[in-house]
């Protein structure tokens, strides 16, 4: 059975978010089907001298599969 988990953080806390996602995958022994996110250089303030963004929200959508027998 396919399931979805959504993680939300800010671009200044990406390392913590990565740890949280990896911990969730390991703890639940998941089979990951896809990981999609919205982070980009422009959103994080690294879009160049014309960028006015200082930071932003990061959303990661994890699609995974679990055994539906139980």
mmCIF file as Biopython writes it, N, C-alpha, C and O atoms, coordinates in Angstrom:
data_model
#
loop_
_atom_site.group_PDB
_atom_site.id
_atom_site.type_symbol
_atom_site.label_atom_id
_atom_site.label_alt_id
_atom_site.label_comp_id
_atom_site.label_asym_id
_atom_site.label_entity_id
_atom_site.label_seq_id
_atom_site.pdbx_PDB_ins_code
_atom_site.Cartn_x
_atom_site.Cartn_y
_atom_site.Cartn_z
_atom_site.occupancy
_atom_site.B_iso_or_equiv
_atom_site.auth_seq_id
_atom_site.auth_asym_id
_atom_site.pdbx_PDB_model_num
ATOM 1   N N  . UNK A ? 1  ? 0.844  -1.170 0.000  1.0 0.0 1  A 1 
ATOM 2   C CA . UNK A ? 1  ? 0.000  0.000  0.000  1.0 0.0 1  A 1 
ATOM 3   C C  . UNK A ? 1  ? 0.900  1.247  0.000  1.0 0.0 1  A 1 
ATOM 4   O O  . UNK A ? 1  ? 1.859  1.323  0.768  1.0 0.0 1  A 1 
ATOM 5   N N  . UNK A ? 2  ? 0.589  2.205  -0.852 1.0 0.0 2  A 1 
ATOM 6   C CA . UNK A ? 2  ? 1.373  3.433  -0.916 1.0 0.0 2  A 1 
ATOM 7   C C  . UNK A ? 2  ? 0.875  4.449  0.105  1.0 0.0 2  A 1 
ATOM 8   O O  . UNK A ? 2  ? -0.324 4.578  0.350  1.0 0.0 2  A 1 
ATOM 9   N N  . UNK A ? 3  ? 1.823  5.162  0.689  1.0 0.0 3  A 1 
ATOM 10  C CA . UNK A ? 3  ? 1.536  6.168  1.709  1.0 0.0 3  A 1 
ATOM 11  C C  . UNK A ? 3  ? 2.334  7.424  1.393  1.0 0.0 3  A 1 
ATOM 12  O O  . UNK A ? 3  ? 3.319  7.374  0.656  1.0 0.0 3  A 1 
ATOM 13  N N  . UNK A ? 4  ? 1.904  8.552  1.955  1.0 0.0 4  A 1 
ATOM 14  C CA . UNK A ? 4  ? 2.582  9.833  1.767  1.0 0.0 4  A 1 
ATOM 15  C C  . UNK A ? 4  ? 2.903  10.425 3.135  1.0 0.0 4  A 1 
ATOM 16  O O  . UNK A ? 4  ? 2.102  10.342 4.066  1.0 0.0 4  A 1 
ATOM 17  N N  . UNK A ? 5  ? 4.085  11.022 3.241  1.0 0.0 5  A 1 
ATOM 18  C CA . UNK A ? 5  ? 4.484  11.766 4.441  1.0 0.0 5  A 1 
ATOM 19  C C  . UNK A ? 5  ? 5.027  13.103 3.963  1.0 0.0 5  A 1 
ATOM 20  O O  . UNK A ? 5  ? 5.862  13.149 3.060  1.0 0.0 5  A 1 
ATOM 21  N N  . UNK A ? 6  ? 4.556  14.191 4.564  1.0 0.0 6  A 1 
ATOM 22  C CA . UNK A ? 6  ? 4.996  15.530 4.178  1.0 0.0 6  A 1 
ATOM 23  C C  . UNK A ? 6  ? 5.826  16.113 5.316  1.0 0.0 6  A 1 
ATOM 24  O O  . UNK A ? 6  ? 5.408  16.113 6.474  1.0 0.0 6  A 1 
ATOM 25  N N  . UNK A ? 7  ? 7.012  16.611 4.963  1.0 0.0 7  A 1 
ATOM 26  C CA . UNK A ? 7  ? 7.905  17.262 5.909  1.0 0.0 7  A 1 
ATOM 27  C C  . UNK A ? 7  ? 7.988  18.738 5.527  1.0 0.0 7  A 1 
ATOM 28  O O  . UNK A ? 7  ? 8.068  19.069 4.344  1.0 0.0 7  A 1 
ATOM 29  N N  . UNK A ? 8  ? 7.969  19.621 6.519  1.0 0.0 8  A 1 
ATOM 30  C CA . UNK A ? 8  ? 8.075  21.050 6.264  1.0 0.0 8  A 1 
ATOM 31  C C  . UNK A ? 8  ? 9.123  21.649 7.191  1.0 0.0 8  A 1 
ATOM 32  O O  . UNK A ? 8  ? 9.180  21.339 8.381  1.0 0.0 8  A 1 
ATOM 33  N N  . UNK A ? 9  ? 9.944  22.508 6.617  1.0 0.0 9  A 1 
ATOM 34  C CA . UNK A ? 9  ? 10.988 23.173 7.390  1.0 0.0 9  A 1 
ATOM 35  C C  . UNK A ? 9  ? 11.334 24.481 6.679  1.0 0.0 9  A 1 
ATOM 36  O O  . UNK A ? 9  ? 10.596 24.941 5.807  1.0 0.0 9  A 1 
ATOM 37  N N  . UNK A ? 10 ? 12.453 25.064 7.061  1.0 0.0 10 A 1 
ATOM 38  C CA . UNK A ? 10 ? 12.951 26.248 6.365  1.0 0.0 10 A 1 
ATOM 39  C C  . UNK A ? 10 ? 14.306 25.918 5.756  1.0 0.0 10 A 1 
ATOM 40  O O  . UNK A ? 10 ? 14.969 24.963 6.162  1.0 0.0 10 A 1 
ATOM 41  N N  . UNK A ? 11 ? 14.704 26.716 4.784  1.0 0.0 11 A 1 
ATOM 42  C CA . UNK A ? 11 ? 15.965 26.421 4.098  1.0 0.0 11 A 1 
ATOM 43  C C  . UNK A ? 11 ? 17.183 26.614 4.999  1.0 0.0 11 A 1 
ATOM 44  O O  . UNK A ? 11 ? 18.278 26.179 4.643  1.0 0.0 11 A 1 
ATOM 45  N N  . UNK A ? 12 ? 17.019 27.245 6.140  1.0 0.0 12 A 1 
ATOM 46  C CA . UNK A ? 12 ? 18.134 27.393 7.078  1.0 0.0 12 A 1 
ATOM 47  C C  . UNK A ? 12 ? 18.287 26.172 7.980  1.0 0.0 12 A 1 
ATOM 48  O O  . UNK A ? 12 ? 19.253 26.075 8.737  1.0 0.0 12 A 1 
ATOM 49  N N  . UNK A ? 13 ? 17.335 25.238 7.901  1.0 0.0 13 A 1 
ATOM 50  C CA . UNK A ? 13 ? 17.356 24.044 8.755  1.0 0.0 13 A 1 
ATOM 51  C C  . UNK A ? 13 ? 17.360 22.759 7.934  1.0 0.0 13 A 1 
ATOM 52  O O  . UNK A ? 13 ? 16.813 21.745 8.369  1.0 0.0 13 A 1 
ATOM 53  N N  . UNK A ? 14 ? 17.969 22.790 6.761  1.0 0.0 14 A 1 
ATOM 54  C CA . UNK A ? 14 ? 17.954 21.634 5.866  1.0 0.0 14 A 1 
ATOM 55  C C  . UNK A ? 14 ? 18.641 20.415 6.459  1.0 0.0 14 A 1 
ATOM 56  O O  . UNK A ? 14 ? 18.168 19.292 6.281  1.0 0.0 14 A 1 
ATOM 57  N N  . UNK A ? 15 ? 19.743 20.618 7.159  1.0 0.0 15 A 1 
ATOM 58  C CA . UNK A ? 15 ? 20.468 19.486 7.737  1.0 0.0 15 A 1 
ATOM 59  C C  . UNK A ? 15 ? 19.591 18.737 8.746  1.0 0.0 15 A 1 
ATOM 60  O O  . UNK A ? 15 ? 19.556 17.506 8.748  1.0 0.0 15 A 1 
ATOM 61  N N  . UNK A ? 16 ? 18.889 19.477 9.595  1.0 0.0 16 A 1 
ATOM 62  C CA . UNK A ? 16 ? 17.980 18.841 10.565 1.0 0.0 16 A 1 
ATOM 63  C C  . UNK A ? 16 ? 16.837 18.116 9.857  1.0 0.0 16 A 1 
ATOM 64  O O  . UNK A ? 16 ? 16.415 17.040 10.280 1.0 0.0 16 A 1 
ATOM 65  N N  . UNK A ? 17 ? 16.349 18.712 8.790  1.0 0.0 17 A 1 
ATOM 66  C CA . UNK A ? 17 ? 15.265 18.085 8.035  1.0 0.0 17 A 1 
ATOM 67  C C  . UNK A ? 17 ? 15.731 16.773 7.403  1.0 0.0 17 A 1 
ATOM 68  O O  . UNK A ? 17 ? 15.001 15.782 7.420  1.0 0.0 17 A 1 
ATOM 69  N N  . UNK A ? 18 ? 16.932 16.764 6.850  1.0 0.0 18 A 1 
ATOM 70  C CA . UNK A ? 18 ? 17.494 15.539 6.270  1.0 0.0 18 A 1 
ATOM 71  C C  . UNK A ? 18 ? 17.586 14.444 7.323  1.0 0.0 18 A 1 
ATOM 72  O O  . UNK A ? 18 ? 17.231 13.295 7.060  1.0 0.0 18 A 1 
ATOM 73  N N  . UNK A ? 19 ? 18.057 14.792 8.505  1.0 0.0 19 A 1 
ATOM 74  C CA . UNK A ? 19 ? 18.162 13.820 9.592  1.0 0.0 19 A 1 
ATOM 75  C C  . UNK A ? 19 ? 16.792 13.281 9.976  1.0 0.0 19 A 1 
ATOM 76  O O  . UNK A ? 19 ? 16.634 12.083 10.211 1.0 0.0 19 A 1 
ATOM 77  N N  . UNK A ? 20 ? 15.799 14.167 10.039 1.0 0.0 20 A 1 
ATOM 78  C CA . UNK A ? 20 ? 14.445 13.762 10.404 1.0 0.0 20 A 1 
ATOM 79  C C  . UNK A ? 20 ? 13.875 12.790 9.362  1.0 0.0 20 A 1 
ATOM 80  O O  . UNK A ? 20 ? 13.271 11.780 9.724  1.0 0.0 20 A 1 
ATOM 81  N N  . UNK A ? 21 ? 14.063 13.090 8.082  1.0 0.0 21 A 1 
ATOM 82  C CA . UNK A ? 21 ? 13.560 12.228 7.011  1.0 0.0 21 A 1 
ATOM 83  C C  . UNK A ? 21 ? 14.256 10.880 7.054  1.0 0.0 21 A 1 
ATOM 84  O O  . UNK A ? 21 ? 13.597 9.842  6.994  1.0 0.0 21 A 1 
ATOM 85  N N  . UNK A ? 22 ? 15.581 10.881 7.159  1.0 0.0 22 A 1 
ATOM 86  C CA . UNK A ? 22 ? 16.333 9.619  7.194  1.0 0.0 22 A 1 
ATOM 87  C C  . UNK A ? 22 ? 15.966 8.772  8.406  1.0 0.0 22 A 1 
ATOM 88  O O  . UNK A ? 22 ? 15.871 7.548  8.307  1.0 0.0 22 A 1 
ATOM 89  N N  . UNK A ? 23 ? 15.763 9.416  9.540  1.0 0.0 23 A 1 
ATOM 90  C CA . UNK A ? 23 ? 15.356 8.706  10.755 1.0 0.0 23 A 1 
ATOM 91  C C  . UNK A ? 23 ? 13.973 8.072  10.567 1.0 0.0 23 A 1 
ATOM 92  O O  . UNK A ? 23 ? 13.754 6.933  10.980 1.0 0.0 23 A 1 
ATOM 93  N N  . UNK A ? 24 ? 13.048 8.797  9.951  1.0 0.0 24 A 1 
ATOM 94  C CA . UNK A ? 24 ? 11.711 8.279  9.685  1.0 0.0 24 A 1 
ATOM 95  C C  . UNK A ? 24 ? 11.776 7.045  8.775  1.0 0.0 24 A 1 
ATOM 96  O O  . UNK A ? 24 ? 11.080 6.058  9.011  1.0 0.0 24 A 1 
ATOM 97  N N  . UNK A ? 25 ? 12.608 7.110  7.745  1.0 0.0 25 A 1 
ATOM 98  C CA . UNK A ? 25 ? 12.748 5.986  6.818  1.0 0.0 25 A 1 
ATOM 99  C C  . UNK A ? 25 ? 13.332 4.767  7.537  1.0 0.0 25 A 1 
ATOM 100 O O  . UNK A ? 25 ? 12.810 3.660  7.406  1.0 0.0 25 A 1 
ATOM 101 N N  . UNK A ? 26 ? 14.420 4.970  8.302  1.0 0.0 26 A 1 
ATOM 102 C CA . UNK A ? 26 ? 15.055 3.852  9.014  1.0 0.0 26 A 1 
ATOM 103 C C  . UNK A ? 26 ? 14.142 3.254  10.071 1.0 0.0 26 A 1 
ATOM 104 O O  . UNK A ? 26 ? 14.005 2.034  10.159 1.0 0.0 26 A 1 
ATOM 105 N N  . UNK A ? 27 ? 13.516 4.109  10.876 1.0 0.0 27 A 1 
ATOM 106 C CA . UNK A ? 27 ? 12.670 3.653  11.991 1.0 0.0 27 A 1 
ATOM 107 C C  . UNK A ? 27 ? 11.516 2.790  11.498 1.0 0.0 27 A 1 
ATOM 108 O O  . UNK A ? 27 ? 11.146 1.811  12.146 1.0 0.0 27 A 1 
ATOM 109 N N  . UNK A ? 28 ? 10.950 3.153  10.354 1.0 0.0 28 A 1 
ATOM 110 C CA . UNK A ? 28 ? 9.783  2.451  9.841  1.0 0.0 28 A 1 
ATOM 111 C C  . UNK A ? 28 ? 10.118 1.435  8.762  1.0 0.0 28 A 1 
ATOM 112 O O  . UNK A ? 28 ? 9.226  0.809  8.189  1.0 0.0 28 A 1 
ATOM 113 N N  . UNK A ? 29 ? 11.421 1.271  8.485  1.0 0.0 29 A 1 
ATOM 114 C CA . UNK A ? 29 ? 11.888 0.290  7.508  1.0 0.0 29 A 1 
ATOM 115 C C  . UNK A ? 29 ? 11.089 0.394  6.201  1.0 0.0 29 A 1 
ATOM 116 O O  . UNK A ? 29 ? 10.504 -0.582 5.730  1.0 0.0 29 A 1 
ATOM 117 N N  . UNK A ? 30 ? 11.083 1.603  5.635  1.0 0.0 30 A 1 
ATOM 118 C CA . UNK A ? 30 ? 10.242 1.886  4.484  1.0 0.0 30 A 1 
ATOM 119 C C  . UNK A ? 30 ? 10.919 1.584  3.164  1.0 0.0 30 A 1 
ATOM 120 O O  . UNK A ? 30 ? 12.145 1.611  3.052  1.0 0.0 30 A 1 
ATOM 121 N N  . UNK A ? 31 ? 10.107 1.300  2.180  1.0 0.0 31 A 1 
ATOM 122 C CA . UNK A ? 31 ? 10.562 1.218  0.796  1.0 0.0 31 A 1 
ATOM 123 C C  . UNK A ? 31 ? 10.162 2.540  0.140  1.0 0.0 31 A 1 
ATOM 124 O O  . UNK A ? 31 ? 8.985  2.760  -0.143 1.0 0.0 31 A 1 
ATOM 125 N N  . UNK A ? 32 ? 11.126 3.411  -0.099 1.0 0.0 32 A 1 
ATOM 126 C CA . UNK A ? 32 ? 10.864 4.736  -0.652 1.0 0.0 32 A 1 
ATOM 127 C C  . UNK A ? 32 ? 10.636 4.620  -2.154 1.0 0.0 32 A 1 
ATOM 128 O O  . UNK A ? 32 ? 11.432 4.015  -2.872 1.0 0.0 32 A 1 
ATOM 129 N N  . UNK A ? 33 ? 9.534  5.212  -2.618 1.0 0.0 33 A 1 
ATOM 130 C CA . UNK A ? 33 ? 9.213  5.220  -4.036 1.0 0.0 33 A 1 
ATOM 131 C C  . UNK A ? 33 ? 9.679  6.507  -4.702 1.0 0.0 33 A 1 
ATOM 132 O O  . UNK A ? 33 ? 10.178 6.482  -5.827 1.0 0.0 33 A 1 
ATOM 133 N N  . UNK A ? 34 ? 9.516  7.630  -4.010 1.0 0.0 34 A 1 
ATOM 134 C CA . UNK A ? 34 ? 10.020 8.904  -4.533 1.0 0.0 34 A 1 
ATOM 135 C C  . UNK A ? 34 ? 10.084 9.939  -3.424 1.0 0.0 34 A 1 
ATOM 136 O O  . UNK A ? 34 ? 9.371  9.864  -2.423 1.0 0.0 34 A 1 
ATOM 137 N N  . UNK A ? 35 ? 10.960 10.902 -3.637 1.0 0.0 35 A 1 
ATOM 138 C CA . UNK A ? 35 ? 11.080 12.057 -2.749 1.0 0.0 35 A 1 
ATOM 139 C C  . UNK A ? 35 ? 11.059 13.294 -3.637 1.0 0.0 35 A 1 
ATOM 140 O O  . UNK A ? 35 ? 11.849 13.407 -4.575 1.0 0.0 35 A 1 
ATOM 141 N N  . UNK A ? 36 ? 10.154 14.221 -3.340 1.0 0.0 36 A 1 
ATOM 142 C CA . UNK A ? 36 ? 10.009 15.436 -4.134 1.0 0.0 36 A 1 
ATOM 143 C C  . UNK A ? 36 ? 10.024 16.623 -3.192 1.0 0.0 36 A 1 
ATOM 144 O O  . UNK A ? 36 ? 9.484  16.559 -2.088 1.0 0.0 36 A 1 
ATOM 145 N N  . UNK A ? 37 ? 10.650 17.719 -3.637 1.0 0.0 37 A 1 
ATOM 146 C CA . UNK A ? 37 ? 10.695 18.910 -2.804 1.0 0.0 37 A 1 
ATOM 147 C C  . UNK A ? 37 ? 10.642 20.172 -3.627 1.0 0.0 37 A 1 
ATOM 148 O O  . UNK A ? 37 ? 10.684 20.132 -4.857 1.0 0.0 37 A 1 
ATOM 149 N N  . UNK A ? 38 ? 10.549 21.303 -2.932 1.0 0.0 38 A 1 
ATOM 150 C CA . UNK A ? 38 ? 10.410 22.584 -3.610 1.0 0.0 38 A 1 
ATOM 151 C C  . UNK A ? 38 ? 11.626 23.489 -3.475 1.0 0.0 38 A 1 
ATOM 152 O O  . UNK A ? 38 ? 11.575 24.634 -3.926 1.0 0.0 38 A 1 
ATOM 153 N N  . UNK A ? 39 ? 12.694 23.035 -2.887 1.0 0.0 39 A 1 
ATOM 154 C CA . UNK A ? 39 ? 13.839 23.897 -2.621 1.0 0.0 39 A 1 
ATOM 155 C C  . UNK A ? 39 ? 14.564 24.258 -3.914 1.0 0.0 39 A 1 
ATOM 156 O O  . UNK A ? 39 ? 14.794 23.405 -4.772 1.0 0.0 39 A 1 
ATOM 157 N N  . UNK A ? 40 ? 14.915 25.521 -4.039 1.0 0.0 40 A 1 
ATOM 158 C CA . UNK A ? 40 ? 15.682 25.970 -5.200 1.0 0.0 40 A 1 
ATOM 159 C C  . UNK A ? 40 ? 16.651 27.052 -4.764 1.0 0.0 40 A 1 
ATOM 160 O O  . UNK A ? 40 ? 16.512 27.618 -3.679 1.0 0.0 40 A 1 
ATOM 161 N N  . UNK A ? 41 ? 17.621 27.338 -5.599 1.0 0.0 41 A 1 
ATOM 162 C CA . UNK A ? 41 ? 18.615 28.365 -5.273 1.0 0.0 41 A 1 
ATOM 163 C C  . UNK A ? 41 ? 17.955 29.727 -5.107 1.0 0.0 41 A 1 
ATOM 164 O O  . UNK A ? 41 ? 18.339 30.486 -4.218 1.0 0.0 41 A 1 
ATOM 165 N N  . UNK A ? 42 ? 16.976 30.054 -5.939 1.0 0.0 42 A 1 
ATOM 166 C CA . UNK A ? 42 ? 16.301 31.346 -5.836 1.0 0.0 42 A 1 
ATOM 167 C C  . UNK A ? 42 ? 15.541 31.486 -4.528 1.0 0.0 42 A 1 
ATOM 168 O O  . UNK A ? 42 ? 15.493 32.572 -3.950 1.0 0.0 42 A 1 
ATOM 169 N N  . UNK A ? 43 ? 14.952 30.407 -4.061 1.0 0.0 43 A 1 
ATOM 170 C CA . UNK A ? 43 ? 14.182 30.464 -2.815 1.0 0.0 43 A 1 
ATOM 171 C C  . UNK A ? 43 ? 15.078 30.613 -1.601 1.0 0.0 43 A 1 
ATOM 172 O O  . UNK A ? 43 ? 14.644 31.131 -0.572 1.0 0.0 43 A 1 
ATOM 173 N N  . UNK A ? 44 ? 16.314 30.169 -1.704 1.0 0.0 44 A 1 
ATOM 174 C CA . UNK A ? 44 ? 17.197 30.207 -0.543 1.0 0.0 44 A 1 
ATOM 175 C C  . UNK A ? 44 ? 18.062 31.456 -0.489 1.0 0.0 44 A 1 
ATOM 176 O O  . UNK A ? 44 ? 18.888 31.594 0.413  1.0 0.0 44 A 1 
ATOM 177 N N  . UNK A ? 45 ? 17.890 32.360 -1.432 1.0 0.0 45 A 1 
ATOM 178 C CA . UNK A ? 45 ? 18.680 33.572 -1.405 1.0 0.0 45 A 1 
ATOM 179 C C  . UNK A ? 45 ? 19.972 33.461 -2.174 1.0 0.0 45 A 1 
ATOM 180 O O  . UNK A ? 45 ? 20.771 34.398 -2.160 1.0 0.0 45 A 1 
ATOM 181 N N  . UNK A ? 46 ? 20.207 32.351 -2.847 1.0 0.0 46 A 1 
ATOM 182 C CA . UNK A ? 46 ? 21.430 32.162 -3.614 1.0 0.0 46 A 1 
ATOM 183 C C  . UNK A ? 46 ? 21.184 32.345 -5.111 1.0 0.0 46 A 1 
ATOM 184 O O  . UNK A ? 46 ? 21.939 31.826 -5.933 1.0 0.0 46 A 1 
ATOM 185 N N  . UNK A ? 47 ? 20.150 33.070 -5.458 1.0 0.0 47 A 1 
ATOM 186 C CA . UNK A ? 47 ? 19.770 33.228 -6.847 1.0 0.0 47 A 1 
ATOM 187 C C  . UNK A ? 47 ? 20.548 34.299 -7.579 1.0 0.0 47 A 1 
ATOM 188 O O  . UNK A ? 47 ? 20.269 34.562 -8.748 1.0 0.0 47 A 1 
ATOM 189 N N  . UNK A ? 48 ? 21.499 34.915 -6.942 1.0 0.0 48 A 1 
ATOM 190 C CA . UNK A ? 48 ? 22.299 35.937 -7.610 1.0 0.0 48 A 1 
ATOM 191 C C  . UNK A ? 48 ? 22.053 37.299 -6.999 1.0 0.0 48 A 1 
ATOM 192 O O  . UNK A ? 48 ? 21.267 37.427 -6.060 1.0 0.0 48 A 1 
ATOM 193 N N  . UNK A ? 49 ? 22.719 38.324 -7.525 1.0 0.0 49 A 1 
ATOM 194 C CA . UNK A ? 49 ? 22.638 39.659 -6.934 1.0 0.0 49 A 1 
ATOM 195 C C  . UNK A ? 49 ? 21.256 40.303 -7.004 1.0 0.0 49 A 1 
ATOM 196 O O  . UNK A ? 49 ? 20.965 41.202 -6.214 1.0 0.0 49 A 1 
ATOM 197 N N  . UNK A ? 50 ? 20.398 39.869 -7.925 1.0 0.0 50 A 1 
ATOM 198 C CA . UNK A ? 50 ? 19.076 40.466 -8.057 1.0 0.0 50 A 1 
ATOM 199 C C  . UNK A ? 50 ? 18.037 39.784 -7.165 1.0 0.0 50 A 1 
ATOM 200 O O  . UNK A ? 50 ? 16.884 40.213 -7.119 1.0 0.0 50 A 1 
ATOM 201 N N  . UNK A ? 51 ? 18.436 38.735 -6.464 1.0 0.0 51 A 1 
ATOM 202 C CA . UNK A ? 51 ? 17.500 38.003 -5.636 1.0 0.0 51 A 1 
ATOM 203 C C  . UNK A ? 51 ? 17.148 38.791 -4.393 1.0 0.0 51 A 1 
ATOM 204 O O  . UNK A ? 51 ? 18.025 39.351 -3.736 1.0 0.0 51 A 1 
ATOM 205 N N  . UNK A ? 52 ? 15.850 38.836 -4.063 1.0 0.0 52 A 1 
ATOM 206 C CA . UNK A ? 52 ? 15.413 39.544 -2.862 1.0 0.0 52 A 1 
ATOM 207 C C  . UNK A ? 52 ? 14.952 38.578 -1.785 1.0 0.0 52 A 1 
ATOM 208 O O  . UNK A ? 52 ? 14.436 39.011 -0.754 1.0 0.0 52 A 1 
ATOM 209 N N  . UNK A ? 53 ? 15.124 37.282 -1.999 1.0 0.0 53 A 1 
ATOM 210 C CA . UNK A ? 53 ? 14.688 36.282 -1.036 1.0 0.0 53 A 1 
ATOM 211 C C  . UNK A ? 53 ? 15.774 36.042 -0.006 1.0 0.0 53 A 1 
ATOM 212 O O  . UNK A ? 53 ? 16.934 35.821 -0.356 1.0 0.0 53 A 1 
ATOM 213 N N  . UNK A ? 54 ? 15.400 36.083 1.264  1.0 0.0 54 A 1 
ATOM 214 C CA . UNK A ? 54 ? 16.372 35.808 2.314  1.0 0.0 54 A 1 
ATOM 215 C C  . UNK A ? 54 ? 16.222 34.410 2.881  1.0 0.0 54 A 1 
ATOM 216 O O  . UNK A ? 54 ? 17.096 33.947 3.615  1.0 0.0 54 A 1 
ATOM 217 N N  . UNK A ? 55 ? 15.164 33.746 2.565  1.0 0.0 55 A 1 
ATOM 218 C CA . UNK A ? 55 ? 14.937 32.405 3.072  1.0 0.0 55 A 1 
ATOM 219 C C  . UNK A ? 55 ? 13.536 31.971 2.736  1.0 0.0 55 A 1 
ATOM 220 O O  . UNK A ? 55 ? 12.731 32.772 2.260  1.0 0.0 55 A 1 
ATOM 221 N N  . UNK A ? 56 ? 13.239 30.725 2.974  1.0 0.0 56 A 1 
ATOM 222 C CA . UNK A ? 56 ? 11.891 30.279 2.652  1.0 0.0 56 A 1 
ATOM 223 C C  . UNK A ? 56 ? 11.577 28.917 3.209  1.0 0.0 56 A 1 
ATOM 224 O O  . UNK A ? 56 ? 12.423 28.227 3.778  1.0 0.0 56 A 1 
ATOM 225 N N  . UNK A ? 57 ? 10.341 28.563 3.022  1.0 0.0 57 A 1 
ATOM 226 C CA . UNK A ? 57 ? 9.878  27.259 3.455  1.0 0.0 57 A 1 
ATOM 227 C C  . UNK A ? 57 ? 10.334 26.185 2.481  1.0 0.0 57 A 1 
ATOM 228 O O  . UNK A ? 57 ? 10.439 26.412 1.276  1.0 0.0 57 A 1 
ATOM 229 N N  . UNK A ? 58 ? 10.599 25.029 3.026  1.0 0.0 58 A 1 
ATOM 230 C CA . UNK A ? 58 ? 10.965 23.867 2.226  1.0 0.0 58 A 1 
ATOM 231 C C  . UNK A ? 58 ? 9.965  22.766 2.563  1.0 0.0 58 A 1 
ATOM 232 O O  . UNK A ? 58 ? 9.743  22.445 3.730  1.0 0.0 58 A 1 
ATOM 233 N N  . UNK A ? 59 ? 9.373  22.200 1.533  1.0 0.0 59 A 1 
ATOM 234 C CA . UNK A ? 59 ? 8.429  21.102 1.699  1.0 0.0 59 A 1 
ATOM 235 C C  . UNK A ? 59 ? 8.986  19.902 0.955  1.0 0.0 59 A 1 
ATOM 236 O O  . UNK A ? 59 ? 9.374  20.005 -0.208 1.0 0.0 59 A 1 
ATOM 237 N N  . UNK A ? 60 ? 9.021  18.759 1.637  1.0 0.0 60 A 1 
ATOM 238 C CA . UNK A ? 60 ? 9.465  17.512 1.024  1.0 0.0 60 A 1 
ATOM 239 C C  . UNK A ? 60 ? 8.329  16.513 1.141  1.0 0.0 60 A 1 
ATOM 240 O O  . UNK A ? 60 ? 7.779  16.297 2.221  1.0 0.0 60 A 1 
ATOM 241 N N  . UNK A ? 61 ? 7.986  15.906 0.012  1.0 0.0 61 A 1 
ATOM 242 C CA . UNK A ? 61 ? 6.933  14.899 -0.022 1.0 0.0 61 A 1 
ATOM 243 C C  . UNK A ? 61 ? 7.582  13.547 -0.264 1.0 0.0 61 A 1 
ATOM 244 O O  . UNK A ? 61 ? 8.244  13.324 -1.278 1.0 0.0 61 A 1 
ATOM 245 N N  . UNK A ? 62 ? 7.377  12.658 0.684  1.0 0.0 62 A 1 
ATOM 246 C CA . UNK A ? 62 ? 7.949  11.314 0.639  1.0 0.0 62 A 1 
ATOM 247 C C  . UNK A ? 62 ? 6.835  10.325 0.289  1.0 0.0 62 A 1 
ATOM 248 O O  . UNK A ? 62 ? 5.855  10.200 1.023  1.0 0.0 62 A 1 
ATOM 249 N N  . UNK A ? 63 ? 6.992  9.632  -0.826 1.0 0.0 63 A 1 
ATOM 250 C CA . UNK A ? 63 ? 6.054  8.586  -1.219 1.0 0.0 63 A 1 
ATOM 251 C C  . UNK A ? 63 ? 6.728  7.264  -0.924 1.0 0.0 63 A 1 
ATOM 252 O O  . UNK A ? 63 ? 7.830  6.996  -1.403 1.0 0.0 63 A 1 
ATOM 253 N N  . UNK A ? 64 ? 6.060  6.434  -0.130 1.0 0.0 64 A 1 
ATOM 254 C CA . UNK A ? 64 ? 6.660  5.170  0.274  1.0 0.0 64 A 1 
ATOM 255 C C  . UNK A ? 64 ? 5.631  4.064  0.248  1.0 0.0 64 A 1 
ATOM 256 O O  . UNK A ? 64 ? 4.432  4.305  0.108  1.0 0.0 64 A 1 
ATOM 257 N N  . UNK A ? 65 ? 6.121  2.853  0.387  1.0 0.0 65 A 1 
ATOM 258 C CA . UNK A ? 65 ? 5.238  1.687  0.346  1.0 0.0 65 A 1 
ATOM 259 C C  . UNK A ? 65 ? 5.396  0.903  1.633  1.0 0.0 65 A 1 
ATOM 260 O O  . UNK A ? 65 ? 6.499  0.716  2.145  1.0 0.0 65 A 1 
ATOM 261 N N  . UNK A ? 66 ? 4.247  0.448  2.144  1.0 0.0 66 A 1 
ATOM 262 C CA . UNK A ? 66 ? 4.257  -0.416 3.324  1.0 0.0 66 A 1 
ATOM 263 C C  . UNK A ? 66 ? 3.561  -1.727 2.976  1.0 0.0 66 A 1 
ATOM 264 O O  . UNK A ? 66 ? 2.787  -1.805 2.022  1.0 0.0 66 A 1 
ATOM 265 N N  . UNK A ? 67 ? 3.844  -2.722 3.748  1.0 0.0 67 A 1 
ATOM 266 C CA . UNK A ? 67 ? 3.206  -4.027 3.565  1.0 0.0 67 A 1 
ATOM 267 C C  . UNK A ? 67 ? 1.768  -3.925 4.048  1.0 0.0 67 A 1 
ATOM 268 O O  . UNK A ? 67 ? 1.534  -3.559 5.200  1.0 0.0 67 A 1 
ATOM 269 N N  . UNK A ? 68 ? 0.815  -4.234 3.206  1.0 0.0 68 A 1 
ATOM 270 C CA . UNK A ? 68 ? -0.596 -4.088 3.571  1.0 0.0 68 A 1 
ATOM 271 C C  . UNK A ? 68 ? -1.192 -5.343 4.216  1.0 0.0 68 A 1 
ATOM 272 O O  . UNK A ? 68 ? -2.406 -5.433 4.394  1.0 0.0 68 A 1 
ATOM 273 N N  . UNK A ? 69 ? -0.346 -6.300 4.563  1.0 0.0 69 A 1 
ATOM 274 C CA . UNK A ? 69 ? -0.829 -7.570 5.149  1.0 0.0 69 A 1 
ATOM 275 C C  . UNK A ? 69 ? -1.285 -7.397 6.595  1.0 0.0 69 A 1 
ATOM 276 O O  . UNK A ? 69 ? -2.118 -8.167 7.074  1.0 0.0 69 A 1 
ATOM 277 N N  . UNK A ? 70 ? -0.745 -6.387 7.304  1.0 0.0 70 A 1 
ATOM 278 C CA . UNK A ? 70 ? -1.040 -6.317 8.725  1.0 0.0 70 A 1 
ATOM 279 C C  . UNK A ? 70 ? -2.000 -5.276 9.038  1.0 0.0 70 A 1 
ATOM 280 O O  . UNK A ? 70 ? -2.353 -5.092 10.203 1.0 0.0 70 A 1 
#
